[in-house]
Amino acid sequence: MKRTNKILVFVALITILCLNPIFVFAEESISDNSIKVESTDILNCVEHEDKNEKNTLEDAKVDEQEIKKQEEKSENNIQKKKSEEPEESSENKEELIVKKNTAKLYKSNIESTEEYEKVLEDGEYRIKSQKNDKRYLCIENNSNNNEAKIVLQNYTNESNYIFRIKSCDDGCYTITAINSSKVIDVPGASHNIETKLHQYESNGTDAQKWKITPNDNGSYSLISKCNNLYWDLPGASTEVGTKIQMYYGNGTVAQQFVFEKVIHQQGTKTIEDGDYKISLGINSNKYLGLENESKKDGAKIVVKDYTEDSNLVFNVKYLNNGYYEIKSVKSNKSIDVPGASRDMEIKIQQYSSNGTDAQKWIIREVEENRYTVISKCNDLCWDIPGGRDNNRNSSSDVWYEWNISTTFYV
């Protein structure tokens, strides 16, 4: 019994000794396995994320390729549609550009409430190109008709080159051709560039109003109130006959013009009122008289031999403003410039008194008892054509400056 108990105790001890290390080992194994499991889980997670990222990149690549395909397809559709549509002509494209610019200019004009500054005195002016001071503006073909164009020409001393500038209440100006009494105008108040200016009956519209702005070189630029476009020389050309057009402001010399004011001569009282016979400075035996002794309007003033007839007598009256009125005693009609013309070599006539500048005269003494007679309406002098003193076909005309043939004794 004792032996059996000892054996049992021994076995128990052995069992305890063996089991304890096994237990400890098992505990370490579990712990190690736990670490291994955790590491494995982390690796699996990383691999899973890499796989997801790879899938995402692949999906993105697929999406990008799909988008590219869709874009190509869309572009092909657009090109196909364009090829099916008729090609827009360059004319239509230009028209579209003009319409867009027109709309922009029109909007700018509507929104503008600016009142322009007055920069020129009212009066008569000649207008020349800043680029070529030999080229002056005038009415094409010296026309009096509506729609005659404004062109460049070499200057001559004629009314066709003179314009009357008059300011308006808003600071704009009207510009009237003296020769035709018509106003520079934008045809149809057009907003299109390259529209050529013309003259037209005055109508008070914005198509006939101009803003005049000074430039640093003493010239001026002119801008239409109706479309904000500038006077312009096409291609900056100053060739004779070049027509003035409207164009966008660009600050070039093609849009710069010089205004030369026409200074009218002023007279004073030089002789007393009374009846006079008027003899020629080149031949004091020849006198002025009425053609065919006519009393009709339009009868010319001609050279005649001396007689006692009243046909050679003229009444001279001072008007208290530097000018005289000169009337034929026989007809009681005034010596007159036909139509108040500014053209040289126009023949003077007699006409019913009307008080206009065409019947007002400066009598200026140039030498003792010798005078020259100058028209108020055109600053031109009485003249004997070619200095002829014979009676036949020697009607007096008006000329540009005084000389021996423009002087008379009274």
SULVEN-V351698 format. One record per residue. N is the residue number from 1. RES is the residue in three letters. SS is DSSP state (@ for helix, = for strand, . for the rest). NEAR is the number of other C-alpha atoms within 12 Angstrom. D_LAST is the distance of its C-alpha to the last C-alpha in Angstrom with 2 decimals. Layout:
N_RES_SS_NEAR_D_LAST / N_RES_SS_NEAR_D_LAST
This chain:
1_MET_._7_191.78 / 2_LYS_@_8_190.67 / 3_ARG_@_9_189.81 / 4_THR_@_10_187.82 / 5_ASN_@_11_185.91 / 6_LYS_@_12_185.11 / 7_ILE_@_14_183.81 / 8_LEU_@_14_181.65 / 9_VAL_@_14_180.29 / 10_PHE_@_15_179.56 / 11_VAL_@_15_177.81 / 12_ALA_@_15_175.80 / 13_LEU_@_14_174.79 / 14_ILE_@_14_173.91 / 15_THR_@_16_171.94 / 16_ILE_@_14_170.05 / 17_LEU_@_14_169.33 / 18_CYS_@_15_168.18 / 19_LEU_@_16_166.18 / 20_ASN_@_15_164.28 / 21_PRO_@_15_162.70 / 22_ILE_@_15_162.04 / 23_PHE_@_15_160.38 / 24_VAL_@_14_158.34 / 25_PHE_@_15_157.43 / 26_ALA_@_15_156.60 / 27_GLU_@_15_154.35 / 28_GLU_@_14_152.57 / 29_SER_@_16_152.25 / 30_ILE_@_15_150.72 / 31_SER_@_14_148.31 / 32_ASP_@_14_147.42 / 33_ASN_@_15_147.12 / 34_SER_@_15_144.86 / 35_ILE_@_14_142.54 / 36_LYS_@_15_142.62 / 37_VAL_@_15_141.77 / 38_GLU_@_14_138.85 / 39_SER_@_14_137.52 / 40_THR_@_15_137.93 / 41_ASP_@_14_136.02 / 42_ILE_@_14_133.12 / 43_LEU_@_15_133.00 / 44_ASN_@_15_133.12 / 45_CYS_@_14_130.23 / 46_VAL_@_15_128.07 / 47_GLU_@_14_128.87 / 48_HIS_@_15_127.95 / 49_GLU_@_14_124.61 / 50_ASP_@_15_123.85 / 51_LYS_@_16_124.69 / 52_ASN_@_15_122.42 / 53_GLU_@_14_119.57 / 54_LYS_@_15_120.10 / 55_ASN_@_15_120.09 / 56_THR_@_15_116.89 / 57_LEU_@_14_115.16 / 58_GLU_@_15_116.39 / 59_ASP_@_15_115.20 / 60_ALA_@_15_111.78 / 61_LYS_@_14_111.60 / 62_VAL_@_14_112.45 / 63_ASP_@_15_109.84 / 64_GLU_@_15_107.18 / 65_GLN_@_14_108.05 / 66_GLU_@_14_107.93 / 67_ILE_@_14_104.49 / 68_LYS_@_14_103.24 / 69_LYS_@_14_104.61 / 70_GLN_@_14_102.91 / 71_GLU_@_14_99.56 / 72_GLU_@_15_99.90 / 73_LYS_@_14_100.80 / 74_SER_@_14_97.80 / 75_GLU_@_14_95.44 / 76_ASN_@_14_96.91 / 77_ASN_@_14_96.30 / 78_ILE_@_14_92.65 / 79_GLN_@_13_92.13 / 80_LYS_@_14_93.88 / 81_LYS_@_13_91.67 / 82_LYS_@_13_88.52 / 83_SER_@_12_89.72 / 84_GLU_@_10_90.24 / 85_GLU_._10_86.73 / 86_PRO_._10_83.77 / 87_GLU_._12_81.81 / 88_GLU_._13_78.49 / 89_SER_._10_75.62 / 90_SER_@_10_73.14 / 91_GLU_@_11_70.49 / 92_ASN_@_13_72.46 / 93_LYS_@_13_72.99 / 94_GLU_@_16_69.28 / 95_GLU_@_16_68.61 / 96_LEU_@_16_71.22 / 97_ILE_@_16_69.64 / 98_VAL_@_23_66.22 / 99_LYS_@_18_67.81 / 100_LYS_@_17_69.55 / 101_ASN_@_22_66.39 / 102_THR_@_26_64.50 / 103_ALA_@_19_67.13 / 104_LYS_@_20_66.95 / 105_LEU_@_27_63.17 / 106_TYR_@_24_63.28 / 107_LYS_@_17_65.93 / 108_SER_@_19_63.91 / 109_ASN_@_21_60.84 / 110_ILE_@_15_62.88 / 111_GLU_@_11_64.49 / 112_SER_._15_61.23 / 113_THR_._12_59.73 / 114_GLU_._14_57.47 / 115_GLU_._16_54.03 / 116_TYR_._25_51.68 / 117_GLU_._19_49.69 / 118_LYS_._21_45.90 / 119_VAL_._25_44.67 / 120_LEU_._32_41.01 / 121_GLU_._21_38.14 / 122_ASP_._22_36.69 / 123_GLY_=_24_33.54 / 124_GLU_=_29_32.38 / 125_TYR_=_31_34.26 / 126_ARG_=_36_35.02 / 127_ILE_=_40_38.80 / 128_LYS_=_37_40.55 / 129_SER_=_40_44.19 / 130_GLN_._32_45.78 / 131_LYS_._24_47.95 / 132_ASN_._25_45.17 / 133_ASP_._23_41.70 / 134_LYS_._21_40.28 / 135_ARG_=_29_41.29 / 136_TYR_=_39_39.21 / 137_LEU_=_49_40.16 / 138_CYS_=_45_38.49 / 139_ILE_=_41_39.50 / 140_GLU_@_31_41.60 / 141_ASN_@_20_39.89 / 142_ASN_@_28_36.73 / 143_SER_._25_38.71 / 144_ASN_._26_37.93 / 145_ASN_._21_41.63 / 146_ASN_._25_44.26 / 147_GLU_._24_46.60 / 148_ALA_._29_44.22 / 149_LYS_=_33_45.45 / 150_ILE_=_47_43.83 / 151_VAL_=_39_43.87 / 152_LEU_=_40_42.97 / 153_GLN_=_32_40.40 / 154_ASN_=_24_38.47 / 155_TYR_._23_35.12 / 156_THR_._21_31.90 / 157_ASN_._24_28.59 / 158_GLU_._33_29.15 / 159_SER_@_37_29.81 / 160_ASN_@_39_33.41 / 161_TYR_@_39_34.11 / 162_ILE_._38_32.90 / 163_PHE_=_37_35.30 / 164_ARG_=_32_35.00 / 165_ILE_=_36_37.90 / 166_LYS_=_28_39.15 / 167_SER_=_25_42.28 / 168_CYS_._27_45.09 / 169_ASP_._15_47.56 / 170_ASP_._20_50.25 / 171_GLY_._25_48.15 / 172_CYS_._34_47.55 / 173_TYR_=_39_44.15 / 174_THR_=_42_42.66 / 175_ILE_=_46_40.50 / 176_THR_=_40_38.07 / 177_ALA_=_43_36.35 / 178_ILE_._35_32.64 / 179_ASN_._31_32.40 / 180_SER_._35_35.34 / 181_SER_._28_35.63 / 182_LYS_=_32_39.32 / 183_VAL_=_40_41.53 / 184_ILE_=_46_43.63 / 185_ASP_=_43_47.17 / 186_VAL_._46_50.83 / 187_PRO_@_32_52.15 / 188_GLY_@_21_54.77 / 189_ALA_@_30_54.87 / 190_SER_._30_57.20 / 191_HIS_._35_59.38 / 192_ASN_._34_60.04 / 193_ILE_._33_58.97 / 194_GLU_._23_56.81 / 195_THR_._30_55.00 / 196_LYS_=_33_51.53 / 197_LEU_._42_48.55 / 198_HIS_=_39_46.22 / 199_GLN_=_39_43.41 / 200_TYR_=_33_44.35 / 201_GLU_._26_43.25 / 202_SER_._23_43.34 / 203_ASN_._19_46.75 / 204_GLY_._23_47.35 / 205_THR_._24_50.49 / 206_ASP_@_30_51.70 / 207_ALA_@_35_51.02 / 208_GLN_@_38_47.31 / 209_LYS_._36_47.81 / 210_TRP_=_43_47.88 / 211_LYS_=_38_49.29 / 212_ILE_=_39_47.24 / 213_THR_=_31_49.38 / 214_PRO_=_23_48.38 / 215_ASN_._19_50.24 / 216_ASP_._13_51.12 / 217_ASN_._16_48.80 / 218_GLY_._18_45.60 / 219_SER_._28_45.67 / 220_TYR_=_32_46.53 / 221_SER_=_39_49.06 / 222_LEU_=_42_48.58 / 223_ILE_=_37_51.57 / 224_SER_=_44_51.88 / 225_LYS_._40_53.11 / 226_CYS_._33_55.09 / 227_ASN_._40_57.18 / 228_ASN_._38_56.69 / 229_LEU_._40_55.79 / 230_TYR_=_40_53.13 / 231_TRP_=_46_50.17 / 232_ASP_=_42_51.66 / 233_LEU_=_41_51.08 / 234_PRO_@_28_54.15 / 235_GLY_@_17_56.25 / 236_ALA_@_25_53.49 / 237_SER_._23_51.71 / 238_THR_._30_48.07 / 239_GLU_._22_47.99 / 240_VAL_._22_44.91 / 241_GLY_._22_45.59 / 242_THR_._29_48.00 / 243_LYS_=_32_48.25 / 244_ILE_=_45_48.41 / 245_GLN_=_38_51.80 / 246_MET_=_39_53.79 / 247_TYR_=_37_56.64 / 248_TYR_._31_58.95 / 249_GLY_._25_57.52 / 250_ASN_._18_58.73 / 251_GLY_._23_56.52 / 252_THR_._25_55.43 / 253_VAL_@_31_52.03 / 254_ALA_@_33_51.89 / 255_GLN_@_37_51.22 / 256_GLN_._35_48.57 / 257_PHE_=_40_44.80 / 258_VAL_=_33_41.81 / 259_PHE_=_35_38.95 / 260_GLU_=_27_35.52 / 261_LYS_=_20_33.22 / 262_VAL_._25_29.70 / 263_ILE_._15_27.44 / 264_HIS_._20_24.22 / 265_GLN_._22_21.14 / 266_GLN_._22_20.31 / 267_GLY_._26_17.04 / 268_THR_._20_16.41 / 269_LYS_._22_14.23 / 270_THR_._28_11.31 / 271_ILE_._27_9.05 / 272_GLU_._17_10.83 / 273_ASP_._21_11.63 / 274_GLY_=_19_10.54 / 275_ASP_=_22_9.34 / 276_TYR_=_27_5.88 / 277_LYS_=_33_5.79 / 278_ILE_._41_4.70 / 279_SER_=_35_6.51 / 280_LEU_=_40_9.05 / 281_GLY_._34_9.86 / 282_ILE_._26_13.32 / 283_ASN_._27_12.75 / 284_SER_._24_9.92 / 285_ASN_._21_12.12 / 286_LYS_=_29_11.83 / 287_TYR_=_40_9.75 / 288_LEU_=_47_10.46 / 289_GLY_=_43_13.04 / 290_LEU_=_42_16.38 / 291_GLU_@_32_19.37 / 292_ASN_@_20_21.86 / 293_GLU_@_26_19.94 / 294_SER_._25_21.98 / 295_LYS_._27_22.12 / 296_LYS_._21_24.31 / 297_ASP_._25_23.97 / 298_GLY_._25_23.39 / 299_ALA_._29_21.40 / 300_LYS_=_33_19.25 / 301_ILE_=_48_15.55 / 302_VAL_=_39_15.76 / 303_VAL_=_41_14.39 / 304_LYS_=_35_14.85 / 305_ASP_=_26_15.16 / 306_TYR_._22_13.31 / 307_THR_._17_15.15 / 308_GLU_._13_15.11 / 309_ASP_._19_16.11 / 310_SER_@_25_14.82 / 311_ASN_@_34_14.95 / 312_LEU_@_34_11.37 / 313_VAL_=_32_10.19 / 314_PHE_=_34_9.71 / 315_ASN_=_29_10.95 / 316_VAL_=_34_10.00 / 317_LYS_=_28_13.22 / 318_TYR_=_24_14.57 / 319_LEU_._24_18.08 / 320_ASN_._18_19.65 / 321_ASN_._17_20.65 / 322_GLY_._24_17.84 / 323_TYR_._34_16.17 / 324_TYR_=_39_13.70 / 325_GLU_=_41_14.45 / 326_ILE_=_42_12.01 / 327_LYS_=_40_13.81 / 328_SER_=_42_13.97 / 329_VAL_._27_14.74 / 330_LYS_._23_17.32 / 331_SER_._30_19.27 / 332_ASN_._25_18.55 / 333_LYS_._33_18.74 / 334_SER_=_40_16.91 / 335_ILE_=_49_15.36 / 336_ASP_=_43_18.40 / 337_VAL_._45_20.30 / 338_PRO_@_32_23.54 / 339_GLY_@_25_26.45 / 340_ALA_@_34_24.53 / 341_SER_._34_25.55 / 342_ARG_._36_25.50 / 343_ASP_._31_26.13 / 344_MET_._29_23.96 / 345_GLU_._27_22.69 / 346_ILE_._31_22.70 / 347_LYS_=_34_20.44 / 348_ILE_._43_18.00 / 349_GLN_=_40_18.73 / 350_GLN_=_39_18.47 / 351_TYR_=_33_21.30 / 352_SER_._26_22.86 / 353_SER_._23_21.76 / 354_ASN_._18_24.30 / 355_GLY_._22_23.02 / 356_THR_._23_23.69 / 357_ASP_@_30_22.07 / 358_ALA_@_35_21.02 / 359_GLN_@_37_18.36 / 360_LYS_._37_17.23 / 361_TRP_=_45_14.39 / 362_ILE_=_40_13.81 / 363_ILE_=_42_10.32 / 364_ARG_=_32_11.66 / 365_GLU_=_23_10.64 / 366_VAL_=_20_12.73 / 367_GLU_=_16_12.32 / 368_GLU_._15_11.08 / 369_ASN_._20_7.32 / 370_ARG_=_28_7.58 / 371_TYR_=_32_7.86 / 372_THR_=_39_10.38 / 373_VAL_=_49_11.05 / 374_ILE_=_44_14.80 / 375_SER_=_45_17.19 / 376_LYS_._34_19.67 / 377_CYS_._34_22.43 / 378_ASN_._42_22.66 / 379_ASP_._37_20.59 / 380_LEU_._39_19.19 / 381_CYS_=_40_15.75 / 382_TRP_=_47_13.76 / 383_ASP_=_41_15.16 / 384_ILE_=_43_15.80 / 385_PRO_@_30_19.64 / 386_GLY_@_19_21.34 / 387_GLY_@_25_18.26 / 388_ARG_._25_18.89 / 389_ASP_._31_16.47 / 390_ASN_._23_18.96 / 391_ASN_._27_18.68 / 392_ARG_._18_21.92 / 393_ASN_._20_22.26 / 394_SER_._31_18.86 / 395_SER_=_33_17.86 / 396_SER_=_47_15.61 / 397_ASP_=_40_17.80 / 398_VAL_=_43_17.98 / 399_TRP_=_35_19.56 / 400_TYR_._28_21.42 / 401_GLU_._25_19.51 / 402_TRP_._28_16.36 / 403_ASN_._27_16.63 / 404_ILE_@_27_14.84 / 405_SER_@_33_14.60 / 406_THR_@_38_13.07 / 407_THR_=_38_10.00 / 408_PHE_=_40_6.52 / 409_TYR_=_31_3.77 / 410_VAL_._33_0.00
